Amino acid sequence: MPDFDVRFLTVAEVAAIMRVSKMTVYRLVHSGELPAVRVGRSFRVPEQAVDVYLRESYVDAG
């Protein structure tokens, strides 16, 4: 059996990490830019997906 060590974050936790509103996180999830799993009526976002999204979105301001 594969060893899954995935930590899921709530939309509120993702918003706090990214310093954006929950609505912004919902937009990213619905647009497919941020992968998420639907659990009941709410979404859970893999912590690693947040790291990848932020790394790929990084802009060099120099």
C-alpha contacts under 8 A as a table, 3 or more apart, distances in Angstrom:
res1	aa1	res2	aa2	distance
6	V	46	P	6.48
6	V	47	E	7.31
6	V	48	Q	7.80
7	R	46	P	5.80
7	R	47	E	5.61
7	R	48	Q	7.85
8	F	44	R	5.59
8	F	45	V	5.30
8	F	46	P	4.44
8	F	47	E	5.63
9	L	12	A	7.98
9	L	13	E	5.83
9	L	14	V	6.31
9	L	44	R	5.43
9	L	45	V	5.14
9	L	46	P	6.16
9	L	47	E	6.05
10	T	13	E	5.12
10	T	14	V	6.29
10	T	43	F	6.63
10	T	44	R	5.07
10	T	45	V	6.42
11	V	14	V	5.11
11	V	15	A	6.10
11	V	22	K	6.16
11	V	25	V	6.45
11	V	26	Y	7.36
11	V	43	F	6.65
11	V	44	R	6.64
11	V	45	V	7.13
12	A	15	A	5.05
12	A	16	A	6.23
12	A	22	K	5.89
13	E	16	A	5.09
13	E	17	I	6.22
14	V	17	I	5.10
14	V	18	M	6.09
14	V	22	K	7.93
14	V	25	V	7.11
14	V	45	V	7.59
14	V	50	V	7.31
15	A	18	M	5.20
15	A	19	R	5.63
15	A	20	V	5.01
15	A	21	S	5.55
15	A	22	K	5.35
15	A	24	T	7.73
15	A	25	V	6.20
16	A	19	R	4.94
16	A	20	V	6.64
16	A	21	S	7.85
20	V	24	T	6.37
20	V	25	V	7.42
21	S	24	T	5.28
21	S	25	V	6.76
22	K	25	V	5.09
22	K	26	Y	6.28
23	M	26	Y	5.00
23	M	27	R	6.19
24	T	27	R	5.05
24	T	28	L	6.30
25	V	28	L	5.07
25	V	29	V	6.21
25	V	34	L	8.00
26	Y	29	V	5.05
26	Y	30	H	6.06
27	R	30	H	5.18
27	R	31	S	5.98
28	L	31	S	5.24
28	L	32	G	6.22
28	L	33	E	5.13
28	L	34	L	5.32
29	V	32	G	5.22
29	V	33	E	6.10
29	V	34	L	4.82
29	V	35	P	6.01
29	V	36	A	6.32
30	H	33	E	7.72
31	S	34	L	7.65
32	G	35	P	6.09
33	E	53	Y	7.72
34	L	45	V	7.68
34	L	49	A	6.72
34	L	50	V	7.22
34	L	53	Y	6.86
35	P	45	V	6.44
35	P	46	P	7.51
35	P	49	A	6.63
36	A	43	F	6.13
36	A	44	R	5.49
36	A	45	V	4.44
36	A	46	P	6.71
37	V	43	F	5.57
37	V	44	R	5.20
37	V	45	V	6.34
38	R	41	R	6.84
38	R	42	S	5.81
38	R	43	F	4.49
38	R	44	R	6.32
39	V	42	S	5.37
39	V	43	F	5.74
39	V	44	R	6.87
40	G	43	F	7.92
45	V	49	A	6.97
45	V	50	V	7.47
46	P	49	A	5.28
46	P	50	V	6.93
47	E	50	V	5.35
47	E	51	D	6.67
48	Q	51	D	5.02
48	Q	52	V	6.20
49	A	52	V	5.06
49	A	53	Y	6.03
50	V	53	Y	5.11
50	V	54	L	6.16
51	D	54	L	5.31
51	D	55	R	6.10
52	V	55	R	5.10
52	V	56	E	6.08
53	Y	56	E	5.25
53	Y	57	S	6.02
54	L	57	S	5.03
54	L	58	Y	6.09
55	R	58	Y	5.35
